[in-house]
Amino acid sequence: MIYVNQEQLDQVKYLLERSAQGVHILFDANTIRRIASKKEAKERVEKAEKLLEQMILCPSISGKKAFLETLDAETHDDVARVYFNIVQNSAQESQGFTQ
């Protein structure tokens, strides 16, 4: 578990909301297509989750993008996959609250 300040939390909420609307600020269409066609190994998911936590702690969206650019292609895709799993889960949870 990581601890984030209110500004970081607000930024993550913003990114998740925009992604749920189809506006993917952190990942391009090529990345989304690549990750949709691959399965992930459990140990890679765990590593990606830790990296996603590190990315969340970056102070700005441009800092988050810069962090992602430092990752190799496979790791980048793993982080993107974990991120989109969170987006999907968040969207499903919010739909459950509105029904």
Buried (B, 14 or more C-beta within 10 A) or exposed (E): EEEEEEEBEEBBEEBBBBBBEEEBEBBEEEBBEBBEEEEBEEEBBEBBBEBBEEBBBBEEEEEBBEBBEEBEEEBBBBBBBBBBBBBEEBBEEEEEEEE
